[in-house]
Amino acid sequence: MKIAFLYVAEPYQCYHVAAVSSELARLPNVSVTEFISFPETAQHLEQIRRDNHFGSPIKRGVLKMPLKAMMLRRLRQFDAEREVVMRENVAQLEQFDAVVATEYSTGLLREMGLVHPALILIQHGAGDRAVNDEHLIRHFDLSLVSGPKIAESFLAKKLATAAQTRIIGYPKFDAVTKEHYQNEGAAHGRRPIALYNPHYKKGLSSYKKFLHPLVEAVNELDHYDLMIAPHVKIFHKDFGGRRRLFRSVLGAHVSLDASSRALLDMTHTAQASLYIGDVSSQVYEFLIRPRPCVFLNPHGVAWRDDPHFRHWTLGDVVDRPEDILPALAQAEARHELYRARQERVIQETFGSQPRRGAAHRAAQSIREFLGRDFSAGAVSAAA
């Protein structure tokens, strides 16, 4: 059984699948090959495997990188680059029994001519936001998701059938040490940490309108150390301007992480005592331990009763700059209003199975799925 793992996005994706590929590589009669387009992804994969003592041999394939893809990378047009790279490597991927990926956009491989391999999705992130390429889930033969919330969403939207969906938990928990999501917060004697985790999505992200009012509120409150840890895609198509914006507000109690591993491996979400954000799915990683949240809505989104903003029911939502300071000041006291709901939504998001072990469940689901009499005709029908 030959299985390809395709990493055509930035390193964040490897935390969601590295443990799964390692589990599969341990199984008899299974050969795993990883295809990586970003050198940084390889470095993260190696670190994850060292930290967790994943010792199973995994082959490293070589993706063809045409000149157009290299030019797009220099221009920081990563989404466009991804499509060029996939199209260039369809013939190579056709030699496998399955192609596993975390990106919805990998579904384009079917439209690009991929026929024989089963196409398997491991959902990355566990958020609520509607995404533009969600419709491509229909091209996957098997989708492995973290919990009933996402499984039910796929079914309701007719993106996948129950037979094509498995609930496995969150494999990222197997790729980081327990301390990364069981940390008890700030060290003794330090201020509690408020984590500001703005998303990149235009029309939803809060940093352009609320960054300065937020920092002013934190400084006036004089209680938290603020860690600004943006979604890594904020820096797409950026040639330094956004970094300069974030750096302009730094001070004695305001820090920025724009590039470290801690952005990806749950370090910040574990250490923080308060989460401040908009629509990033990282809020669910933070809420593995229920804690106060404040959500920023500078665009006046009508979010109530919208399932794509379910996480905004887990803390106070701020629409105006002048309301940020009161929200921060009251966040700890008001947390009891949200704790029970947080606990319930976390169960819906990650399921009731043990936190660790999702990678093993994913590997077993993939082996079982591929072990059936899965003809090329069945793959084409699913596509």
C-alpha positions as CSV (number, residue, x, y, z in Angstrom):
1,M,0.0,0.0,0.0
2,K,1.7,3.2,-1.2
3,I,0.5,6.4,0.4
4,A,1.7,10.0,-0.4
5,F,1.4,12.9,2.0
6,L,1.3,16.2,0.2
7,Y,2.5,19.3,1.9
8,V,2.0,22.2,-0.6
9,A,1.3,24.9,2.0
10,E,3.3,26.5,4.7
11,P,4.6,24.7,7.8
12,Y,1.4,25.1,9.8
13,Q,-0.1,22.1,8.1
14,C,2.5,19.6,9.2
15,Y,1.4,19.8,12.8
16,H,-1.9,18.4,11.8
17,V,-0.6,15.4,9.9
18,A,3.0,14.5,10.9
19,A,1.8,12.1,13.6
20,V,-0.6,10.4,11.2
21,S,2.1,9.7,8.6
22,S,4.4,8.4,11.3
23,E,1.6,6.0,12.6
24,L,0.9,4.8,9.1
25,A,4.6,4.2,8.4
26,R,4.7,1.8,11.4
27,L,2.0,-0.5,9.8
28,P,3.0,-3.6,7.9
29,N,2.9,-3.4,4.1
30,V,2.5,0.3,4.1
31,S,4.9,2.7,2.4
32,V,4.7,6.4,3.2
33,T,6.3,9.1,1.0
34,E,6.1,12.8,1.9
35,F,6.2,15.5,-0.8
36,I,7.2,18.9,0.5
37,S,7.3,22.2,-1.3
38,F,8.6,24.5,1.5
39,P,12.0,23.7,3.0
40,E,10.8,25.1,6.3
41,T,8.1,22.4,6.4
42,A,10.8,19.7,6.4
43,Q,12.5,21.4,9.3
44,H,9.3,21.4,11.3
45,L,8.6,17.8,10.5
46,E,12.0,16.7,11.7
47,Q,11.6,18.7,14.9
48,I,8.2,17.1,15.6
49,R,9.6,13.6,15.1
50,R,12.5,14.3,17.3
51,D,10.3,15.7,20.1
52,N,7.9,12.8,20.0
53,H,10.4,10.0,19.2
54,F,8.6,9.1,15.9
55,G,11.2,6.7,14.5
56,S,9.4,5.0,11.6
57,P,11.1,5.4,8.2
58,I,9.3,7.8,5.8
59,K,10.5,8.4,2.3
60,R,11.0,11.9,1.0
61,G,9.7,12.5,-2.5
62,V,10.7,15.4,-4.7
63,L,8.1,17.8,-6.1
64,K,8.7,19.3,-9.5
65,M,8.9,23.1,-9.1
66,P,8.4,24.8,-12.5
67,L,9.8,28.3,-13.1
68,K,6.3,29.8,-12.8
69,A,5.9,28.4,-9.2
70,M,9.3,29.7,-8.2
71,M,8.4,33.2,-9.5
72,L,5.0,33.1,-7.7
73,R,6.9,32.2,-4.4
74,R,9.2,35.2,-4.8
75,L,6.1,37.4,-5.2
76,R,4.6,35.7,-2.1
77,Q,1.6,34.5,-4.1
78,F,1.5,31.2,-2.2
79,D,-2.0,30.1,-3.1
80,A,-1.4,30.5,-6.8
81,E,1.9,28.7,-6.4
82,R,0.2,25.8,-4.8
83,E,-2.0,25.2,-7.8
84,V,0.9,25.3,-10.2
85,V,2.9,22.8,-8.1
86,M,0.0,20.4,-7.9
87,R,-0.7,20.5,-11.6
88,E,2.9,19.8,-12.4
89,N,3.0,16.7,-10.1
90,V,-0.3,14.9,-11.0
91,A,1.5,12.2,-13.0
92,Q,3.9,11.5,-10.1
93,L,1.1,11.3,-7.5
94,E,-0.9,9.0,-9.8
95,Q,1.5,6.2,-8.9
96,F,0.2,6.0,-5.3
97,D,-2.8,4.2,-3.8
98,A,-3.8,7.3,-1.8
99,V,-2.8,11.0,-1.5
100,V,-3.3,12.5,2.0
101,A,-3.5,16.3,2.5
102,T,-4.8,18.9,4.8
103,E,-5.8,21.6,2.3
104,Y,-9.2,21.8,0.7
105,S,-7.5,23.1,-2.4
106,T,-5.9,19.6,-2.9
107,G,-9.3,18.6,-4.2
108,L,-8.3,20.4,-7.4
109,L,-6.1,17.4,-8.2
110,R,-9.2,15.6,-9.4
111,E,-10.0,18.5,-11.8
112,M,-6.3,18.3,-12.8
113,G,-6.6,14.7,-13.9
114,L,-5.7,12.6,-10.8
115,V,-7.7,9.3,-11.1
116,H,-6.3,6.3,-9.4
117,P,-5.3,7.3,-5.8
118,A,-7.9,7.7,-3.1
119,L,-7.9,11.4,-2.1
120,I,-8.0,11.7,1.7
121,L,-8.5,14.9,3.7
122,I,-7.2,15.4,7.3
123,Q,-9.0,18.5,8.4
124,H,-6.6,21.2,9.7
125,G,-7.9,23.5,12.3
126,A,-11.3,23.1,14.0
127,G,-12.9,26.5,13.5
128,D,-16.2,27.8,12.2
129,R,-15.3,30.2,9.5
130,A,-16.7,29.8,6.0
131,V,-13.9,29.3,3.5
132,N,-14.0,29.9,-0.3
133,D,-12.7,26.5,-1.4
134,E,-14.9,24.5,1.0
135,H,-16.8,23.1,-2.0
136,L,-13.7,21.1,-3.0
137,I,-14.3,18.7,-0.1
138,R,-16.6,16.9,-2.5
139,H,-13.6,15.6,-4.4
140,F,-12.2,13.7,-1.4
141,D,-13.0,10.1,-1.0
142,L,-12.4,10.1,2.8
143,S,-12.5,13.1,5.2
144,L,-11.0,12.7,8.7
145,V,-12.4,15.3,11.1
146,S,-11.8,16.3,14.7
147,G,-15.3,16.0,16.1
148,P,-19.1,15.9,15.4
149,K,-19.3,19.7,14.8
150,I,-17.4,19.5,11.6
151,A,-18.8,16.1,10.5
152,E,-22.3,17.4,10.9
153,S,-21.4,20.6,9.0
154,F,-20.1,18.5,6.0
155,L,-23.3,16.4,6.0
156,A,-25.6,19.4,6.3
157,K,-23.8,21.2,3.4
158,K,-23.8,18.0,1.3
159,L,-20.0,18.2,1.0
160,A,-19.5,14.6,2.1
161,T,-21.6,11.6,3.0
162,A,-21.5,9.7,6.3
163,A,-19.6,6.9,4.6
164,Q,-16.9,9.3,3.5
165,T,-16.4,10.9,7.0
166,R,-14.7,9.6,10.1
167,I,-14.4,11.4,13.5
168,I,-10.9,10.8,14.8
169,G,-10.1,13.7,17.2
170,Y,-7.3,16.3,16.6
171,P,-4.0,14.8,15.4
172,K,-2.2,18.0,16.3
173,F,-2.4,17.0,20.0
174,D,-0.2,14.0,19.1
175,A,2.4,16.2,17.3
176,V,3.1,18.4,20.3
177,T,4.0,17.4,23.9
178,K,1.3,17.5,26.5
179,E,2.8,20.5,28.1
180,H,1.8,22.6,25.0
181,Y,-1.9,22.2,25.8
182,Q,-1.8,21.6,29.6
183,N,0.4,24.5,30.6
184,E,-1.0,26.3,33.6
185,G,-0.2,29.7,32.1
186,A,2.2,32.4,33.2
187,A,5.1,31.6,35.5
188,H,4.8,32.6,39.2
189,G,5.5,36.3,39.7
190,R,4.8,37.3,36.1
191,R,1.8,39.1,34.7
192,P,-0.8,37.0,33.1
193,I,-0.5,36.8,29.3
194,A,-3.2,38.1,27.0
195,L,-2.8,36.5,23.5
196,Y,-3.9,38.6,20.6
197,N,-4.4,36.3,17.6
198,P,-5.8,38.3,14.6
199,H,-6.8,36.4,11.5
200,Y,-5.9,37.4,7.9
201,K,-9.3,37.2,6.4
202,K,-10.3,40.6,4.9
203,G,-13.6,41.9,6.2
204,L,-13.2,39.8,9.4
205,S,-9.7,40.5,10.7
206,S,-9.5,43.0,13.5
207,Y,-5.9,44.2,13.4
208,K,-6.2,47.1,10.9
209,K,-8.9,48.9,12.9
210,F,-8.4,47.6,16.5
211,L,-4.7,47.1,16.9
212,H,-3.9,50.5,18.3
213,P,-7.0,50.8,20.5
214,L,-6.3,47.3,21.9
215,V,-2.7,48.1,22.8
216,E,-3.8,51.4,24.4
217,A,-6.4,49.5,26.5
218,V,-3.9,46.9,27.6
219,N,-1.4,49.6,28.6
220,E,-4.1,51.5,30.5
221,L,-5.4,48.4,32.3
222,D,-1.8,47.6,33.4
223,H,-2.6,44.0,34.2
224,Y,-1.6,41.8,31.2
225,D,1.5,41.2,29.1
226,L,0.1,41.3,25.6
227,M,1.5,38.7,23.1
228,I,0.6,39.6,19.5
229,A,0.7,36.3,17.6
230,P,-1.0,36.8,14.2
231,H,-2.2,34.1,11.9
232,V,0.8,33.3,9.7
233,K,-1.1,34.2,6.5
234,I,-1.3,37.8,7.5
235,F,2.2,38.1,6.1
236,H,1.3,36.7,2.7
237,K,1.7,39.2,0.0
238,D,3.5,41.4,2.5
239,F,6.9,42.9,1.9
240,G,7.4,44.3,5.4
241,G,4.5,46.7,5.9
242,R,2.4,44.6,8.2
243,R,5.4,43.6,10.4
244,R,6.2,47.4,10.7
245,L,2.6,48.0,11.8
246,F,2.8,45.4,14.5
247,R,6.2,46.5,15.6
248,S,5.1,50.1,15.9
249,V,3.0,49.2,19.0
250,L,5.6,47.1,20.9
251,G,6.6,48.2,24.4
252,A,7.5,47.0,27.9
253,H,4.4,44.8,28.1
254,V,3.6,44.3,24.4
255,S,5.5,41.6,22.4
256,L,5.2,40.3,18.8
257,D,5.8,36.8,17.5
258,A,5.7,36.9,13.7
259,S,7.7,33.8,12.7
260,S,8.6,31.4,15.5
261,R,7.6,27.8,16.0
262,A,5.5,28.9,18.9
263,L,2.9,30.3,16.5
264,L,2.2,26.8,15.3
265,D,2.8,24.4,18.1
266,M,0.3,25.7,20.7
267,T,2.9,27.3,22.9
268,H,1.1,30.7,23.0
269,T,-2.4,29.2,23.4
270,A,-1.2,27.2,26.3
271,Q,0.6,30.0,28.1
272,A,-2.1,32.7,27.8
273,S,-4.7,33.5,30.4
274,L,-6.9,35.5,28.1
275,Y,-7.6,35.0,24.4
276,I,-8.3,38.1,22.2
277,G,-9.1,37.4,18.5
278,D,-11.6,37.4,15.7
279,V,-12.1,34.3,13.5
280,S,-9.0,32.1,13.9
281,S,-9.6,28.5,14.7
282,Q,-6.8,28.7,17.3
283,V,-9.4,29.8,19.8
284,Y,-10.4,26.1,20.1
285,E,-6.8,25.1,20.8
286,F,-6.8,27.7,23.6
287,L,-10.1,26.5,25.0
288,I,-8.8,22.9,25.7
289,R,-8.6,24.5,29.1
290,P,-11.6,26.8,29.5
291,R,-10.4,30.4,30.0
292,P,-11.7,33.9,29.3
293,C,-12.1,35.1,25.7
294,V,-12.8,38.5,24.1
295,F,-13.7,38.7,20.4
296,L,-13.3,41.8,18.2
297,N,-15.8,42.7,15.6
298,P,-14.7,46.0,14.0
299,H,-16.6,45.4,10.8
300,G,-20.0,45.1,12.5
301,V,-20.6,41.6,11.3
302,A,-24.2,40.3,12.1
303,W,-22.9,37.2,13.8
304,R,-25.7,36.1,16.1
305,D,-27.3,32.8,15.1
306,D,-24.7,32.3,12.4
307,P,-22.9,28.9,12.9
308,H,-19.8,30.3,11.2
309,F,-19.4,32.5,14.4
310,R,-20.2,29.9,17.0
311,H,-17.0,30.7,18.8
312,W,-18.2,34.3,19.4
313,T,-20.7,32.8,21.8
314,L,-17.8,31.8,24.1
315,G,-16.9,35.3,25.3
316,D,-17.8,38.9,25.0
317,V,-17.8,40.4,21.5
318,V,-16.6,44.0,21.2
319,D,-17.8,46.2,18.3
320,R,-16.4,49.6,19.3
321,P,-12.8,50.6,20.2
322,E,-14.0,52.3,23.4
323,D,-15.5,49.1,24.6
324,I,-12.2,47.1,24.5
325,L,-10.9,48.3,27.9
326,P,-14.1,47.4,29.8
327,A,-14.2,44.0,28.1
328,L,-10.6,43.2,29.1
329,A,-11.1,44.5,32.6
330,Q,-14.2,42.3,33.1
331,A,-13.1,39.2,31.2
332,E,-12.0,37.2,34.2
333,A,-15.1,38.0,36.3
334,R,-17.4,37.3,33.3
335,H,-15.8,34.0,32.4
336,E,-18.3,32.0,34.6
337,L,-21.0,33.1,32.2
338,Y,-19.3,31.2,29.4
339,R,-17.5,28.3,31.0
340,A,-20.2,25.7,30.6
341,R,-20.8,26.7,27.0
342,Q,-17.0,26.5,26.3
343,E,-16.9,23.0,27.7
344,R,-19.8,21.9,25.6
345,V,-18.5,23.4,22.4
346,I,-15.1,21.9,22.9
347,Q,-16.7,18.4,23.2
348,E,-18.5,19.1,19.9
349,T,-15.3,20.3,18.3
350,F,-12.9,17.6,19.4
351,G,-15.2,14.8,20.4
352,S,-15.3,12.8,23.6
353,Q,-12.3,10.5,22.9
354,P,-9.0,11.0,24.7
355,R,-7.0,14.0,23.6
356,R,-4.1,11.9,22.4
357,G,-4.5,9.0,20.0
358,A,-6.2,10.8,17.1
359,A,-3.2,10.0,14.8
360,H,-3.6,6.3,15.6
361,R,-7.3,6.4,14.9
362,A,-6.6,8.3,11.6
363,A,-4.0,5.7,10.5
364,Q,-6.4,2.8,11.2
365,S,-9.2,4.6,9.4
366,I,-7.0,5.1,6.3
367,R,-5.8,1.5,6.3
368,E,-9.3,0.2,6.7
369,F,-10.6,2.4,3.9
370,L,-7.9,1.5,1.5
371,G,-8.1,-2.2,2.4
372,R,-11.6,-2.4,0.9
373,D,-12.2,-3.4,-2.7
374,F,-11.7,0.2,-3.8
375,S,-11.7,0.3,-7.6
376,A,-10.7,3.3,-9.8
377,G,-14.4,3.5,-10.7
378,A,-15.3,4.1,-7.1
379,V,-12.8,6.9,-6.9
380,S,-14.1,8.5,-10.0
381,A,-17.7,8.3,-8.7
382,A,-16.7,10.1,-5.5
383,A,-15.0,12.8,-7.5
